[in-house]
Amino acid sequence: MILTNKIRLALFLITLPVINSFASTFTKEFDRIDGVHKVRIDIQEEKIGGIKSSKITASEYVKNKKIWSLVDYVNKCPLDINMALIKDSFEIKKINDSLDTVLFAYTIGCVGGLDPVAVKYFAYENGVKHSLRGEERMVTPVGVIDDNVRPLPDTNLKNNILLHKYMLNNWCKASTVVLK
């Protein structure tokens, strides 16, 4: 009887999907006249069986009051998920006079190999979202892989000349991947 129950339990556990997950968190703080602003970016990935999902959330709070938030997903990807905060893109800068601007960029896509994925570069200035969207530029030992398409700014970014210029100047750094 005990052996039969152990066999049933083993068979049940074998049929359950394997669940793997991990998370990364990035934080920054800055002072303004209204208090300490806390910015947090979380990336969560989960694999159930052979299907992968990933989610990025970003937000800014001051005194437990949400200033802005962003959520983006890749759901039910049977291939590989490329979702990562781009190194050195997460920064707090004073671009327009005295306003603190939160900037960050990340890659996002469901790919089956070394394919370029989408790059999203965001700036939040005084709670207003500005975005620059495009695609990765991959530099390999045999050449460059890209469609040579310029990134597209949203309307808010087009109307913010200094921020638009700053983000365009940093676009190559944010969107170029060097493969060896």
N, C-alpha and C positions, 0 to 999 in steps of 0.2 A: 504494500500500500504506500509506504513512504517513498519507495523507489519510483512508483508510478507518478506520484505528485511531483517529485523532483524532475522527472522526464517532462511532464506537462509544463512545469515552470520554465525549464530550459528551452523547450520549443516555443513557448510564448515569448520569452525574452529574445530569441533569435528573430522572430517575426516583427518585433518592434523596430521602427526606423532608428537609425543612429542619429543622435542629435549632438552637434558640436556648435559652440558659440564662443565669441570673444568680443571684447569691447575696448575701445580706446577713448580716453578723455583728455582734452586740452583746455586749459583755463588761462585767463589773463584778467587783471584788474587795473582800473585807472580811477583817479580822483577828479571829480568835477565839483562845482559849487553845490550841487544837490546831493552829494554823497559819493560813496565808493561804488563804482560800476563794476559788476562782475559779468564776464563773458565766458561762456562754456560751450564747447563743441564736443559732441559724443558721436562716435561711429560704432554701430553694433552690427555684427554679422552672425548669421545663423545658418546651419546646414542641417536639413532634415532629410535623411536618406541621401539621394543625389541632387536634391534641389536646394539652392542657396538663395538667401534673401539678405539684404543689407539696408541699413537706415542711418542717415546722418541727421542730427538735430543740433541746432545752434540757437543761443539766446543770450540776451543781455538783460540784467536785472539791476535795479538800484533800490535799496531798502525794501526788498521783496516785491517790488513792482516791476512787472515785465515791460521792457521798452520795445523789444521786437523778438521774433522767433522765426526760425526757418526749419522745415522738415523736408527731406528728400528721400526717395526710396529706389531700390532695385528689388523687385519681387519675383519669386519663382523662376530663378535663372538656372537652367540646366547645365550651363557652361561655367566659366570663371567670372567672378565679380571683381571689378576694379573700382573700388571706392576708397580713396585715401586723401587725407589732408595733405596738400602740397607743402613740402618742406619750406620753411621760412616765409610762407605766405600769410600766416596768422600774425597780425601786427595791429598796434594802435598807433595812429599817426595824426598829427595836426596838419591837415592839408589845406583847408579853407580857414585861414585866420586862427581862431581859438577853438574851433570845434574838434573834438576827438572823433576820429573815424576808425571804425573796426573793419579790418580787411582780412579776408581769407579766401583761399581757392582750394578746390578739390576736384578729383577725377571721379567719374561715375559712368559705369557701363557694364554690360553683360557680354563678354567676348569669349571667343574660342581660340585664342592664340595671341600673337603679338599684333593686335589690331589697335589703331588709335581709338581712344574713347573721348567722350565729352569732357570738357573742362569748364567749370563754372567758377567765376571769380566774383565775389560779392564784397560790397562796401556798405556799411550802415553808418550813416551820419545823422546824428540827432533823431534816430529812430526811423529814418527813411532809407529804404533799400535801393541800391544801385547795383546793376549787374552787367557783366561782360561774359558772353558765352561763346565758346568755340570748341576746337578739337585739339587733341595732343599733337605735337610735332615730334616724331621719333627720329633720333639720329643714330644710325647703325654704322658698323664698320664699312658697309657697302654703299651707304648713301642715306638720304633723308626720306622718311615716309610721312607725307602729309599731302593734303589736297590744296595747299597754299590758299586757304580761305581765311580772310580776316575775321577776327572775333566781332560779334555783334553786341553793341551796347543797348541797354534799354533806354526809354525816354528820360528817366530821371538822370541817368549818367550822361546822356547827350547834353542835357541842360546844365550840368555841373562841369564846367570847362576844366578847372584845375584838377578835379578828381578824375575826370575822363583821361586827361593827359597822363596823370600819375599811373593809372591802371594800365593804359596802353604801353607805357614805358616798361612796366613790369610783366607784360603779357608773355614775352618770350621766356623769361625766367620761370613763370608759373606753368607754362604749357609745354616746355621742351623736356623730353626724356632722352637721356643718352644711354644707349645699350651697347655693351662691350662684348 
